[in-house]
Amino acid sequence: MERKVTLFIQCIIDGIYPEVGFAAVRIFEKLGINVECPSGQTCCGQPAFNSGYRKEARRAAEHFISIFSDAETIVCPSGSCVNMVRNHYPELFRDDAKMLERAKDIGSRTFELTEYLVDVLKVEDLGARYEGRITYHDSCHLIRGIGVIEQPRKLIRKIRGAELIEMKDSDRCCGFGGAFSVKYPEISAAILEDKIGNIITSGAETVTGCDMGCLMNIQGLLSRKRLPVRALHIAQLLGGQWK
Amino acid sequence: MTNLTAEKYREEAIRGINDPVLQKALADLQMRLGRGAEEAYRNLPEGPGLRRKAHEIRMKAVLNLDSLLERLSEKIRSRGGHVFFAKDAHEAVKYCLDTAKRNNVRLAVKGKSMLSEEIGLNDAFAAAGIEVAETDLGEYIIQLAGERPSHIIAPAIHKTRNEIGLLFSEKLGIPFTTDPGTLTKAARKALREKFLSAQMGITGCNIACAETGHITVVSNEGNIRMSSTLPKVHVALMGMERITERLSDHDILFRLLSRGAAAQKMAGYVSYIGGPRPADQADGPDEFHLVIIDNGRAKILADEEFREMLCCIRCGACLNMCPVYGKIGGHAYGYAYSGPVGAVVTPLLKGINRAKDLCLGETLCGACRDACPVDIDLPRMLLLLRSKLADGDLKWDVRRENPAEKIMYGMWSGIVSRRWTYDVMLGLSRKVLKPFAGKDGMISSLPLFMKGWTGSRDMKPLAKESFISQWRKRENKKGNDER
């Protein structure tokens, strides 16, 4: 049977970083796997849920579930979105038995990109090439939400020309926290300063991760400080054609 | 009662962030204790999974508080101890004060108790002309300086050696020094005098045991042992949820408590106290009073979604891992409890609207959950508190905090329910943001609420074309090519 994956694109990637989405597409093309991407998708509802607006988040979740209901395998290059679908949708629909079942079902078919590559496809070497030292940021929702820790590291270690250097406190929050970053900017920025400090101290020229929310935050301060470190999504390293 | 100052969360947070001494102290504390606890859990013979078992032990107790507390008090009374159930802070403080007055207490020594902070005991005693001397070294420093604790188990972490040296030379009349050994000895000398002359000792209670009818209290300085044995009256303050059924539960809980709180295998001193000095013994207090305090806990117990919070044993482990606490310090939380535990328990005890910044001012990173020795899901409850603020809640007497935001999210939910409306919004946002982009393609300044972002970091503008729109074109082209 031919393998097929259905891409679930994080809204930040859709609107701001489409190149990350296409990098993910290239990874699957390289592996000879068919890629589908429902063009009716929008947002999983996480921003509303995290701010407490559950009714509104439920509406987004209903849309998501209807769009992806027929997909066999859903793959998303964003850990926090997968965490939302897998771990928070059941909470959103706990009083609606029918939707709860659908939510749990869709959660069991939704995978984070590196988790899918390493755990399901059992692929670690994608034949990618990237020159330089790379450090990996463990996004909170990957490491503590869906337990993705080693998968991205395994993939990075197989990139030709690249060296993985661990930064101090890679598992510590970058201070993004969605609306938190705008509502409590001083606290958010203070946490981010530490993260940037650890990235710089590591000596890596590139910081990567599996969630564009965190990477957008990190890139924001790298850019403000004019620091010569790139923030790239892991799909860009694995799928090539980053710029 | 201790005043809640959580309304100043942001202001106090910024003050903390701009204090280089505090920043260094917090970083050191989190590195030492936070990472230390992580390591200590990993090295447990039963593994970190023991935290789940501890959660079950705590939850079982929380669900049987009525019968467990009854058994505890019966046993303590049978040994000649007194047990008083206080509905709120006022009743608890009044009982302590009455007991003090009846015994002509002029000086009370106190072992560290967050609950005494919660009920505002020190202020009430001071107002009645009774001196309360803190005996935990950190608390003692804070009391001399006239400040408030900034950490549940390390109350003086915001103070430097130099500051303490100056403080001691001023208040204790010793020559200025920054040597920790000399400073500790000076405190010890001053405290010994207090221990020997106090008429009352006040302590908290880490966990009580229904089976044996005693309370267990731990410390690392021996001050609690002295507070509970030297003065002729001992008053122990206990949150009504701090009990388990069996003594064997204590083994698990105290091993985890010590690891979570201080990355220790066991605290230096563990005292089991079940009543006053028996007639045939030489040591111990003549009177023992156990004050079991509700002060809002029954309301938490009644709500099954927040009940889990009563499993908390106030070890402070979550503070030692929290990235927000690690930057702002304890004072910003504005109440006896700081850090993630404070962010959940303070709104529940003092009002969700009043403490709204505690519910919203967190990143939801989940480090607190992993740090918790009894595996409490704090992020789940933070999310729940936010939902109460978003929509209001009758049971918790919460009013909708931000009606404009509610309308905005209502519109947002309509927009994301259809791709075409979403595309229209993306198009508009793109147009609005485009003029703000600088030469390097990044946006470095935005007005209104987005100033929060661009005040400290840049932002990439929206792409010329969304991923979905490009994908659609690609698929159409493919379809045409195939045809």
Boltz contact constraints between the chains, C-beta under 6 A:
constraints:
  - contact:
      token1: [A, 9]
      token2: [B, 467]
      max_distance: 6.0
  - contact:
      token1: [A, 14]
      token2: [B, 466]
      max_distance: 6.0
  - contact:
      token1: [A, 14]
      token2: [B, 467]
      max_distance: 6.0
  - contact:
      token1: [A, 14]
      token2: [B, 468]
      max_distance: 6.0
  - contact:
      token1: [A, 15]
      token2: [B, 426]
      max_distance: 6.0
  - contact:
      token1: [A, 15]
      token2: [B, 462]
      max_distance: 6.0
  - contact:
      token1: [A, 15]
      token2: [B, 466]
      max_distance: 6.0
  - contact:
      token1: [A, 16]
      token2: [B, 460]
      max_distance: 6.0
  - contact:
      token1: [A, 16]
      token2: [B, 462]
      max_distance: 6.0
  - contact:
      token1: [A, 16]
      token2: [B, 463]
      max_distance: 6.0
  - contact:
      token1: [A, 18]
      token2: [B, 463]
      max_distance: 6.0
  - contact:
      token1: [A, 18]
      token2: [B, 467]
      max_distance: 6.0
  - contact:
      token1: [A, 18]
      token2: [B, 470]
      max_distance: 6.0
  - contact:
      token1: [A, 21]
      token2: [B, 467]
      max_distance: 6.0
  - contact:
      token1: [A, 37]
      token2: [B, 471]
      max_distance: 6.0
  - contact:
      token1: [A, 39]
      token2: [B, 468]
      max_distance: 6.0
  - contact:
      token1: [A, 39]
      token2: [B, 472]
      max_distance: 6.0
  - contact:
      token1: [A, 40]
      token2: [B, 419]
      max_distance: 6.0
  - contact:
      token1: [A, 42]
      token2: [B, 416]
      max_distance: 6.0
  - contact:
      token1: [A, 42]
      token2: [B, 422]
      max_distance: 6.0
  - contact:
      token1: [A, 43]
      token2: [B, 416]
      max_distance: 6.0
  - contact:
      token1: [A, 48]
      token2: [B, 409]
      max_distance: 6.0
  - contact:
      token1: [A, 52]
      token2: [B, 386]
      max_distance: 6.0
  - contact:
      token1: [A, 52]
      token2: [B, 387]
      max_distance: 6.0
  - contact:
      token1: [A, 52]
      token2: [B, 389]
      max_distance: 6.0
  - contact:
      token1: [A, 52]
      token2: [B, 390]
      max_distance: 6.0
  - contact:
      token1: [A, 53]
      token2: [B, 390]
      max_distance: 6.0
  - contact:
      token1: [A, 53]
      token2: [B, 409]
      max_distance: 6.0
  - contact:
      token1: [A, 54]
      token2: [B, 387]
      max_distance: 6.0
  - contact:
      token1: [A, 56]
      token2: [B, 409]
      max_distance: 6.0
  - contact:
      token1: [A, 56]
      token2: [B, 413]
      max_distance: 6.0
  - contact:
      token1: [A, 59]
      token2: [B, 413]
      max_distance: 6.0
  - contact:
      token1: [A, 59]
      token2: [B, 417]
      max_distance: 6.0
  - contact:
      token1: [A, 60]
      token2: [B, 413]
      max_distance: 6.0
  - contact:
      token1: [A, 60]
      token2: [B, 416]
      max_distance: 6.0
  - contact:
      token1: [A, 63]
      token2: [B, 417]
      max_distance: 6.0
  - contact:
      token1: [A, 140]
      token2: [B, 365]
      max_distance: 6.0
  - contact:
      token1: [A, 140]
      token2: [B, 366]
      max_distance: 6.0
  - contact:
      token1: [A, 144]
      token2: [B, 366]
      max_distance: 6.0
  - contact:
      token1: [A, 172]
      token2: [B, 323]
      max_distance: 6.0
  - contact:
      token1: [A, 173]
      token2: [B, 323]
      max_distance: 6.0
  - contact:
      token1: [A, 173]
      token2: [B, 363]
      max_distance: 6.0
  - contact:
      token1: [A, 173]
      token2: [B, 365]
      max_distance: 6.0
  - contact:
      token1: [A, 177]
      token2: [B, 363]
      max_distance: 6.0
  - contact:
      token1: [A, 177]
      token2: [B, 364]
      max_distance: 6.0
  - contact:
      token1: [A, 180]
      token2: [B, 363]
      max_distance: 6.0
  - contact:
      token1: [A, 182]
      token2: [B, 449]
      max_distance: 6.0
  - contact:
      token1: [A, 182]
      token2: [B, 452]
      max_distance: 6.0
  - contact:
      token1: [A, 182]
      token2: [B, 453]
      max_distance: 6.0
  - contact:
      token1: [A, 184]
      token2: [B, 361]
      max_distance: 6.0
  - contact:
      token1: [A, 185]
      token2: [B, 452]
      max_distance: 6.0
  - contact:
      token1: [A, 185]
      token2: [B, 455]
      max_distance: 6.0
  - contact:
      token1: [A, 185]
      token2: [B, 456]
      max_distance: 6.0
  - contact:
      token1: [A, 186]
      token2: [B, 14]
      max_distance: 6.0
  - contact:
      token1: [A, 187]
      token2: [B, 13]
      max_distance: 6.0
  - contact:
      token1: [A, 187]
      token2: [B, 324]
      max_distance: 6.0
  - contact:
      token1: [A, 187]
      token2: [B, 327]
      max_distance: 6.0
  - contact:
      token1: [A, 189]
      token2: [B, 456]
      max_distance: 6.0
  - contact:
      token1: [A, 190]
      token2: [B, 17]
      max_distance: 6.0
  - contact:
      token1: [A, 190]
      token2: [B, 327]
      max_distance: 6.0
  - contact:
      token1: [A, 191]
      token2: [B, 323]
      max_distance: 6.0
  - contact:
      token1: [A, 191]
      token2: [B, 327]
      max_distance: 6.0
  - contact:
      token1: [A, 220]
      token2: [B, 457]
      max_distance: 6.0
  - contact:
      token1: [A, 220]
      token2: [B, 458]
      max_distance: 6.0
  - contact:
      token1: [A, 220]
      token2: [B, 459]
      max_distance: 6.0
  - contact:
      token1: [A, 221]
      token2: [B, 457]
      max_distance: 6.0
  - contact:
      token1: [A, 223]
      token2: [B, 442]
      max_distance: 6.0
  - contact:
      token1: [A, 223]
      token2: [B, 458]
      max_distance: 6.0
  - contact:
      token1: [A, 224]
      token2: [B, 457]
      max_distance: 6.0
  - contact:
      token1: [A, 224]
      token2: [B, 458]
      max_distance: 6.0
